Structures are given as structure tokens and as C-alpha cells.
């Protein structure tokens, strides 16, 4: 096989070329520093590390061959999708060989009768809905990055989205996976997409494992029939506490919206300064975006109940969308929320905690206190209906020490979530960003139990090492104490 054009002196690069070949049109492997710079981080940009190389397999056989080679030669490696992850899960901490899945981007099959589709991991989330919408179907998980994030990445992080309140996150829509294990062996879980198969829930274990147990090469997903009707409400509140109370009251009234989103004043400033302004009042403290769907005949009653709840909680203005165009504009405004922060701040980090809905006023108050303590603005954009908060800590990395302040403020926001019975991530994953914060919700013994599960799959710890769990410390001491006690 020709290696024409490959000038690396690294023998591993030359051997990897034998697996993926030399593409005359598109590079099948990157190894020069100037090419690798684009892969030194993902959406979490405060830590950067260069990979050893980036390879672009075209099928499962090539992925398995690459993994086998890395396993046999003790080369660290990891899989990467679109790089939109926000917790550093695709950062090559150990100079890994990055296995980019972006060229495995086919929609392999659609079975409308059984409501399922099979995709390769590089298939873009929104493209699936666009591919089946003409038949009246869609794919429910809808993270804000759905226009570019891949379904393989969604599986790794167990991504959610605005409509997960009613429809659940990625794991609720996965029926089967083809996986390359860290030793190169290929397995199939959930064969033929039959749900609820007997045995251990390996689908549940792998979905959300953040690329530490295996590399997904084929995914069978559940697709849904479009709802008969859909209506959306926008509500403005002068106080965040009133908006928070309205959220709890809507759920308490027995209404389960498809989506129930909130943005605070700083977030509103950002989205109004960005690409899709809708004219939110500049002095408003909170806005709720509420959507219901289902059988058309019952939606008006739900909308009337939502309007009544908002009016009973001191709403300044509440209105229902009068057209699909107006509804789409409201959602475009919300979906650009994270990126919109760039319009009002040179840098920001996104946090991702979960709390009981009833604790919204308490936790939002604490986040405001953290903002004041650190003299950093914190915008709140979140899935209020299921208590999934996204505090965005705004800062300027050009100011010495401000990046570190932002990280500490973000950590305290997560602690505030854990302190009220919540947790440190709902959809963005742990990666490297929140490894130490895992101690907010797990004991050392519980962390050890989980790392031992990883050891079963990833015995050499070559696949995406250093992610998801805290660095060695007390956990190792406890493990040794358990072993010593067992030996007596």
C-alpha cells in the first residue's frame, strides 16, 4: 500500500496508515502539529493537550483494527465525535491517538413500522429528524448543539435537550449498539433493536459512560411519530422567584409539558444581543418558554391552565405563539443561549447541575450569592421543568487569575446543587471538568465500585484514561484498606 505524502518519523503513524489507507482527496490521518491543534480540546477550552495523531476510519472493521493496534502497542486512544462536548471528555490528556468518527455518518436503515432507525456514530442529531420528517416522524433528544453534534457523541454523554422533560434523555431512545471494546473485539448489544432484553442492562451502562468502556460504531434508536398538535407559551416575570414558583405549580397541576425552559436577566441580555432576538423586555428578571404537545383537542385546555398558573404567580405578560413562525423564532432564541454569551462576555464556562424543582428559588439565590462573592456575572439558562440548571460563568481569560476564579465559582454552583439533594450533571457529562466534584455525590467506596466496572472493560486503561472519576487519592487508600481487611 502506498504511503505517499506521509512524512512522519513516528512508526505508529506509519502503521496506522496501513489500516486507514491514504485518501487522495481527504486526509485519513493527521499527525503534523499544525493539523493537530484543532483537536487539542473540545467545547471545554480551559484545558488543551495535543493528540499523537488523529485517524478517520470509514467502517467498524477499521475502528476495530485501530483499537487492536493501540491495545497491543500500549498506545492511549479515545473516540471523538463533533467535539461539541462541554466537559472535556474528548481532550487527549495523555497524547492519545484520536479516533474521529465523523466519516462514519450514514443513516443505515429506517423501520417506520417498528419505529426505529440505525445510524453510524458520526450521523448528526438533527439530520435524523430532517431525514424522516416527511414521513411524520422525528428523533426526540434535542440538545442545543443538535444541528452539529453527532448521535455517537450523544450516546457517550447521554445527552438531553429541551424536550427531555417529557421524552427523556438519550438512554431512553437507544435500542441497540454495536461496540468496539478496548481490546478490539466487536460486540452487539440489543440485537435487532428489541427492547427490554434479559440480562444486565449493558445499553444503560454504555450510554453515558463517556467513551471509557468502548467505542460505539452503530446505533439503533427509537423514532417517534410527530405529535398531532403543539402549542408554545412565553411568560415574563419581574422576579425569578415568581417564575420558579410557576414552574413548580405547572407540574403540580398535573401538566407535563414537552419543554419548560427558563432564562434569567443576564441570559436574556445575551440572547437579545445575538443572532435571534425576539424583543424580550430589557428589565425583565426571568422568562419561561413552555411547550405542550399531543392530541390537538386537549391542548387548548392545557394552555389555559398554564396561563392561569402564570397569572397567579405575578406574571407581567404571558402569551401563546400565534403561528409556527413565531414559535420557531422563540425556540431559535433559546437554542442559541449558550453561544449567545459570546456577545456579552469574552469567555464563559457552562455548568450542568440538577436539583429538585422545589429548590429552584433557593439554589438560584445561592448562585447569585456566588456571583457576587467572585465578582463574576453568572447567567442562568436551564431546563426548569426537570431541574436541570446551566449556570454560565462569564469571565475574561486575559485577566490573570480570572479563569481559575470562574472554575471555582462553577464548582460552588455544583456544590449548591448537591447540597439540596441534586447532582453535578444532567446531560453534559463529567469528563475532566467535574471529576473532583464527583465527591459531592459519591463516597470513596462508591467511586471505587464504578472504577472497578471500568477495569473489567478497559483493563489497560488505554481508552480515554483520566476521565469521569476523581484522580487517585483517598479512593486508592480505601481500596487498599478493603483488600487488607479481606486478607485477614
VEXSEZA-881323 format. One record per residue (C-alpha): x, y, z. Coordinates in steps of 0.2 Angstrom, whole numbers, padded with zeros to 4 digits, always signed. Example, Ala and Ser with C-alpha at 12.3 -4.5 7.8 and 13.67 -1.06 7.14 Angstrom:
% residues 2
+0062-0022+0039/+0068-0005+0036/
This chain:
% residues 488
+0000+0000+0000/+0007+0017-0004/+0011+0029+0010/+0014+0043-0002/+0013+0060+0006/+0015+0053+0024/+0032+0061+0031/+0030+0056+0049/+0045+0048+0058/+0033+0040+0070/+0032+0022+0067/+0015+0021+0074/+0008+0034+0062/+0015+0024+0048/+0007+0008+0054/-0010+0017+0057/-0009+0022+0039/-0008+0004+0034/-0025+0002+0042/-0035+0018+0036/-0025+0020+0019/-0020+0036+0010/-0035+0045+0004/-0031+0055-0012/-0045+0068-0008/-0046+0069+0011/-0033+0065+0024/-0036+0049+0033/-0023+0053+0046/-0017+0069+0054/+0000+0070+0063/+0008+0087+0060/+0007+0099+0074/-0002+0112+0064/-0016+0100+0060/-0017+0093+0077/-0021+0110+0085/-0039+0109+0080/-0041+0093+0091/-0032+0099+0107/-0049+0102+0116/-0067+0100+0114/-0081+0113+0120/-0072+0114+0136/-0057+0125+0131/-0048+0129+0148/-0038+0113+0146/-0028+0109+0130/-0017+0094+0125/-0011+0089+0108/-0015+0071+0102/-0002+0060+0095/-0012+0058+0079/-0030+0059+0073/-0036+0044+0062/-0053+0044+0052/-0059+0026+0050/-0073+0023+0037/-0081+0007+0045/-0082-0004+0060/-0068-0015+0054/-0056-0001+0053/-0060+0005+0070/-0058-0012+0077/-0041-0013+0068/-0035+0004+0075/-0041-0001+0093/-0032-0018+0092/-0016-0010+0086/-0017+0003+0101/-0021-0011+0113/-0006-0022+0108/+0006-0007+0107/+0000+0001+0124/-0005+0017+0115/-0018+0028+0123/-0033+0032+0112/-0050+0039+0113/-0065+0042+0101/-0071+0059+0096/-0087+0065+0088/-0090+0083+0083/-0081+0090+0098/-0096+0099+0105/-0094+0091+0122/-0094+0104+0136/-0084+0094+0150/-0068+0089+0142/-0072+0071+0138/-0063+0072+0121/-0047+0081+0127/-0032+0070+0124/-0024+0071+0141/-0011+0058+0138/-0006+0061+0120/-0019+0049+0114/-0022+0043+0096/-0039+0051+0092/-0051+0040+0083/-0063+0053+0074/-0080+0045+0069/-0085+0059+0058/-0083+0049+0042/-0095+0036+0049/-0110+0046+0045/-0123+0036+0036/-0141+0033+0040/-0141+0014+0038/-0159+0010+0039/-0176+0016+0044/-0190+0004+0050/-0206+0015+0052/-0217+0000+0056/-0207-0004+0071/-0202+0014+0074/-0183+0013+0074/-0168+0018+0064/-0150+0013+0063/-0136+0026+0061/-0117+0027+0062/-0110+0037+0076/-0105+0052+0065/-0123+0055+0060/-0128+0072+0065/-0143+0073+0078/-0154+0085+0069/-0151+0077+0052/-0160+0061+0058/-0176+0071+0061/-0174+0080+0045/-0172+0063+0036/-0188+0056+0042/-0199+0071+0045/-0208+0069+0028/-0215+0053+0034/-0221+0061+0050/-0208+0055+0062/-0194+0063+0072/-0180+0059+0084/-0184+0066+0102/-0167+0070+0110/-0163+0088+0105/-0148+0096+0114/-0144+0114+0109/-0130+0108+0098/-0141+0096+0088/-0138+0105+0072/-0119+0099+0073/-0117+0086+0087/-0117+0068+0082/-0128+0054+0089/-0112+0044+0094/-0107+0058+0105/-0124+0060+0112/-0123+0041+0117/-0106+0044+0125/-0113+0059+0136/-0131+0053+0137/-0136+0070+0130/-0153+0078+0134/-0161+0093+0127/-0176+0105+0130/-0189+0091+0127/-0181+0078+0139/-0194+0083+0152/-0207+0073+0143/-0197+0062+0132/-0182+0058+0142/-0163+0059+0138/-0153+0049+0125/-0153+0032+0135/-0172+0032+0134/-0171+0031+0115/-0157+0018+0112/-0162+0001+0107/-0146-0007+0102/-0127-0003+0100/-0113-0011+0090/-0097-0008+0101/-0078-0010+0099/-0071-0015+0116/-0054-0008+0121/-0046-0024+0116/-0053-0023+0098/-0066-0035+0100/-0083-0031+0092/-0099-0034+0101/-0118-0031+0098/-0129-0026+0112/-0148-0026+0110/-0148-0036+0094/-0162-0032+0081/-0167-0017+0092/-0179-0027+0103/-0182-0018+0120/-0180-0024+0137/-0170-0040+0134/-0165-0051+0149/-0148-0050+0157/-0138-0035+0163/-0143-0018+0156/-0127-0015+0146/-0136-0002+0135/-0139+0008+0150/-0121+0005+0156/-0113+0010+0140/-0124+0025+0137/-0117+0039+0147/-0100+0030+0150/-0091+0045+0142/-0081+0034+0130/-0072+0025+0144/-0079+0007+0141/-0079+0006+0122/-0082+0014+0105/-0099+0014+0098/-0099+0010+0079/-0118+0008+0076/-0133+0014+0085/-0151+0008+0084/-0163+0022+0090/-0181+0024+0094/-0190+0036+0082/-0207+0044+0087/-0222+0049+0077/-0225+0068+0076/-0237+0074+0089/-0254+0079+0082/-0253+0097+0089/-0241+0108+0098/-0243+0125+0107/-0230+0136+0115/-0231+0150+0128/-0219+0164+0133/-0221+0171+0150/-0211+0186+0158/-0209+0188+0176/-0202+0203+0186/-0195+0191+0199/-0185+0175+0197/-0194+0168+0212/-0211+0170+0204/-0205+0162+0188/-0198+0147+0198/-0214+0145+0208/-0224+0145+0192/-0213+0130+0186/-0217+0120+0201/-0236+0125+0200/-0237+0119+0182/-0231+0102+0186/-0241+0101+0202/-0256+0105+0192/-0254+0088+0183/-0247+0096+0167/-0231+0088+0159/-0225+0100+0146/-0214+0094+0132/-0202+0108+0137/-0202+0120+0151/-0187+0132+0150/-0181+0147+0160/-0168+0161+0156/-0164+0175+0169/-0159+0193+0166/-0141+0190+0161/-0146+0176+0149/-0159+0187+0141/-0146+0201+0138/-0135+0188+0129/-0149+0180+0118/-0156+0198+0113/-0138+0203+0108/-0135+0188+0097/-0142+0181+0081/-0161+0178+0085/-0168+0192+0096/-0186+0192+0099/-0189+0208+0109/-0188+0202+0127/-0190+0217+0139/-0173+0223+0145/-0179+0225+0163/-0187+0208+0165/-0179+0196+0178/-0185+0179+0170/-0193+0172+0155/-0202+0155+0154/-0204+0146+0137/-0217+0132+0139/-0222+0120+0126/-0236+0106+0126/-0239+0093+0113/-0250+0079+0110/-0268+0076+0104/-0274+0093+0097/-0291+0093+0105/-0284+0094+0123/-0270+0107+0120/-0281+0122+0122/-0286+0116+0140/-0268+0114+0145/-0263+0131+0138/-0277+0139+0148/-0271+0130+0164/-0253+0136+0161/-0259+0154+0158/-0269+0153+0174/-0254+0147+0184/-0243+0161+0177/-0256+0174+0181/-0257+0168+0199/-0238+0170+0201/-0237+0189+0197/-0233+0187+0178/-0230+0203+0169/-0235+0196+0152/-0239+0179+0146/-0244+0175+0128/-0246+0160+0116/-0237+0159+0100/-0249+0164+0086/-0240+0155+0072/-0227+0142+0068/-0215+0156+0063/-0217+0164+0080/-0214+0148+0089/-0199+0144+0079/-0192+0161+0082/-0194+0159+0101/-0185+0142+0101/-0171+0149+0090/-0168+0162+0103/-0167+0149+0117/-0157+0137+0107/-0143+0149+0104/-0142+0153+0123/-0125+0146+0126/-0116+0153+0111/-0125+0170+0114/-0115+0173+0129/-0100+0177+0117/-0110+0193+0113/-0108+0199+0131/-0093+0191+0138/-0076+0186+0130/-0076+0169+0139/-0088+0158+0149/-0090+0141+0156/-0106+0131+0156/-0111+0121+0171/-0124+0107+0172/-0132+0103+0189/-0148+0095+0193/-0160+0099+0208/-0177+0096+0214/-0189+0108+0206/-0195+0114+0223/-0177+0120+0227/-0176+0132+0212/-0178+0148+0222/-0165+0143+0235/-0152+0137+0223/-0154+0152+0211/-0152+0163+0226/-0136+0154+0231/-0129+0155+0213/-0132+0174+0214/-0123+0175+0230/-0108+0166+0222/-0109+0178+0208/-0107+0192+0220/-0093+0183+0230/-0082+0181+0215/-0087+0197+0206/-0092+0187+0190/-0108+0188+0181/-0117+0171+0180/-0131+0169+0168/-0144+0155+0170/-0152+0146+0156/-0159+0129+0160/-0172+0116+0158/-0183+0122+0173/-0196+0108+0171/-0184+0094+0177/-0172+0105+0187/-0158+0104+0175/-0148+0120+0178/-0135+0128+0167/-0126+0142+0176/-0114+0151+0164/-0100+0159+0172/-0094+0174+0162/-0076+0179+0163/-0061+0186+0154/-0046+0174+0152/-0035+0189+0148/-0036+0194+0166/-0024+0185+0177/-0032+0173+0189/-0050+0175+0182/-0050+0158+0173/-0047+0150+0190/-0060+0161+0198/-0073+0155+0186/-0069+0137+0188/-0070+0139+0207/-0087+0148+0205/-0093+0134+0194/-0088+0121+0206/-0098+0130+0220/-0113+0131+0209/-0112+0112+0208/-0110+0110+0226/-0126+0121+0229/-0135+0108+0218/-0128+0093+0228/-0132+0101+0244/-0150+0101+0241/-0151+0083+0235/-0147+0086+0217/-0132+0080+0207/-0117+0088+0197/-0123+0084+0179/-0139+0081+0170/-0133+0080+0152/-0116+0087+0149/-0106+0073+0157/-0091+0074+0169/-0076+0072+0158/-0061+0081+0166/-0071+0097+0171/-0081+0089+0185/-0070+0074+0191/-0067+0080+0208/-0085+0086+0210/-0090+0068+0209/-0085+0068+0228/-0100+0079+0231/-0112+0065+0227/-0102+0049+0229/-0092+0041+0243/-0075+0034+0240/-0082+0016+0241/-0095+0020+0228/-0082+0028+0216/-0071+0013+0218/-0085+0001+0214/-0088+0011+0197/-0069+0012+0193/-0069-0007+0195/-0083-0009+0182/-0072+0001+0170/-0057-0010+0174/-0067-0025+0168/-0070-0017+0151/-0054-0006+0150/-0041-0017+0159/-0026-0007+0152/-0034+0009+0155/-0029+0015+0137/-0046+0021+0132/-0049+0039+0137/-0040+0037+0153/-0041+0051+0167/-0060+0055+0163/-0076+0054+0173/-0069+0049+0190/-0058+0058+0203/-0039+0057+0202/-0030+0044+0214/-0030+0049+0232/-0041+0043+0246/-0050+0031+0234/-0034+0021+0232/-0031+0021+0251/-0049+0015+0254/-0047+0001+0241/-0031-0004+0249/-0039-0005+0266/-0053-0015+0259/-0040-0028+0252/-0030-0028+0268/-0046-0032+0278/-0051-0046+0266/-0034-0054+0268/-0035-0056+0287/
